[in-house]
Every structure is written in structure tokens, then in C-alpha cells.
Amino acid sequence: MNWTLVRGLTYVALLLASLLAFLGLAEFNPTTGMLKIHPFNAYGAAAALSGVISSALATLALIRGWGRK
């Protein structure tokens, strides 16, 4: 088994958990590794994410030159 990949994924997961805790969206206990996500409004999250994703895709399309003939 590739332990470097496992270690890297563990670091990414812990970084994400710490970021959620820092933003106040969750409680993370580094001793036990438990992550408790706070309740949130799914409709509000979907509305916010759709704006961010559409802007990112529009920027990517502009940079890559998509849509030109």
C-alpha cells in the first residue's frame, strides 16, 4: 500500500476539518479526531455555491478560450 498517499489524504482531511472549525461551521476535536458539523440551511448553501461555481467556470472558459470558433 502506498502510505504516502494515505498520509497525504489524512493531512487534507484534517486540514478541511480544521478549516471548517476555524470558520465556525463545525467543532473539531484533534485529540479524538471527531468532527461535529453544525446545522446549516441547505438552500442557502446551494445558492451560495452555485454563484461561486458559475463564476469559476466562467473564468475558466474565458482563460481557456471556450466558445470561440
N, C-alpha and C positions, 0 to 999 in steps of 0.2 A: 504494500500500500504506500502511496505517495504521502508521507507525513508532512511535507512542506505545504501541500495543497490543503490538507486538513487544518494545519496550524494557521494558514492564511485565511481560510473561511471562518475559523474561530475568532480571529482578530477582527474581521469585518463584522461579524455578528455582534461582538462585544462593543465595537465602535458605534454601530447602529443603535444598540440598546442604550449606550451612554448618551448619544445624541438625543434620543427621544426623552431621556430623563432630564437632560440639560434644558430642552425646550419646554419641559413641564407637561409633556404628553404621556409620561409613564413614570413608574417608580422602578428603579433598578437596584438590586442588592448584589454587589460584586462578590460578596463572600459566598452566597449560595447560588448565584447565577440566575435568580428568579427575576422575571420581568413582568410587571403588572401594568397593563395598558389602561389608561383612564378612559371612561366612556366619551364618545365623540359623536357628532352628528354626521352620518354618512352622506346625506345630501349636500351638506356644506363642504365636506371633504371632496366629493366628486366634482362640485362646481369649481373649487379652487384648483384641483389637479387638472381639470380639463383646460383651464386657461393657461396653466404653466406648460402642459404638454403641447397644446396647439401652438403656442409661441415658440417653443423649442423646435418643433417640426417645421414651422415657417422659416426660422433662422437657418436650419439645416438645408431646407430647399433652396434658400437664397444663396447660401455658400456653395452648394453642390451644383447649382445651375439647373435644377429640375424645372421642367415646364418650357424650356427653350426648344425650339425645333432645329 
